Amino acid sequence: QVQLVESGGRLVQAGGSLRLSCAPSGRSFSAYPMGWFRQAPGKEREFVAAIRWSGGSTYYADSVKGRFTISRDNVKNTVYLQMNSLKPEDTAVYYCNLVASIGSTRPKYENWGQGTQVTVSS
């Protein structure tokens, strides 16, 4: 089973930046792209971005294009989400998970880590 550990979330002022990290481990995680998702209070979980381990192809939700950058380090087996120009609307718990393909907005498996809280104040 794949284990997913997110870190890096904290309180930040609007306009600021954060970098989140995702450390997957376990069975066959590298066979699939990795995605970032987020869930705000009272709202559905939504897709944010995804990246392939090989080649680094990326895919972003419209709401974060131009502000967020997903990247990966194949040596450290870590996926990052660089978040710039943060807005209060970005406040959410952020999760990482495998996705079936680079264009998918849904996780391959419905197993989630604890996530990491990002709070953007104005």
N, C-alpha and C positions, 0 to 999 in steps of 0.2 A: 504494500500500500504506500502511496506517495504521501510524504509529510511536507507540510508547507508552513514556513515560519516567516512572518512579515515583521519588519521593524522600521524605525525611522520617523514615525508619526509624532507630532507634537503640536502645541499651540503656536501659531504664527500670524503675524499681521497681514492684512490684505496687501497685495503687491509683493510679498515676500516669496521665498523659495524654500523648497524642501526636497530631499532625495530619500525615497523609500527603497528598501532592499527586500528581496525575497530569496530565501534559501530553500529550494526544494531538495528533497532526498528520497531515496527509496526506489521502488520498482519502476523502471522504464520512463522516468519523467522526461529524459532528454529526447525521447522519441516523438514528442509533441511540442508545439509552440507553447509558450507561457503567456498568460494574460494577467492583466490587472483589472479588478472590479472594485466598485465602491457602493456603499449603501448608507444613505442619509436617514435620519430618524423619520419614521412614518412613510418611507418610500421604498420602492422595489430596488433590489440590487441591480446595478447597471454596469455594462461593459465600459472599460476605459481605453485599454490599449493591449496589443499583443505583439510578440516577437518570436521569430524562429531562431533556434540555437545555431543552425547552420545557415550561413548567408546573411542572417540578420534582417530579413524582411520584416516590415512593421505595418501595423494597422491601428488606426486611432478612431475613437468616437469623435463626432463633429464638435462636441462641447469642449474638447481639450486640444484640438489641433492648433498648432502654433504656440502652445503654452507648455505642454507636457512632452517629454521625450522618454521613450522606453529604450533600454539598452541591456546588454548582457555581457557577462564575463565568463567565457567557457572554461577558463582555468579554475576560477573560483566557484563555478556552478552557481552563479548568482545573477538575478535579474533586478534591474533598477528602474525606478520611475522618477525622473527628474521633473519636478513641478515648479514652474516659474509663473510669475504674475498671478499669484493665487487670489481667488475671489472667495467671499463668504459662501457662495454656492458650492464650492469645492469641499466644504465641511462634510465629512463622512468617515466611516470605517472603511479602510482600504484593504482588499484581499488580493492575493495572487492565486492562480489556479491554472491547470493545464487546459488548453483548448484543442478541439479536434483538428482544426486547420487554421491557417493564418487569417482567413476572412470570417471566421466564426465569432459570434458575440456571446456564445454560451460555453460553459465549462464542459470538459469531457466527462468529468465525474462530479457528482454532487457531494464532495467532501471538502470542507473548508477549514482553514486554520482559524486562529483567533482574530486575525486582522490587526491593523494598527490605526489608531485614531488620529485623524488630521482635523484640526480645528482652526479655521481662519476667521480672525476677528477684524473688525473695521474701526 
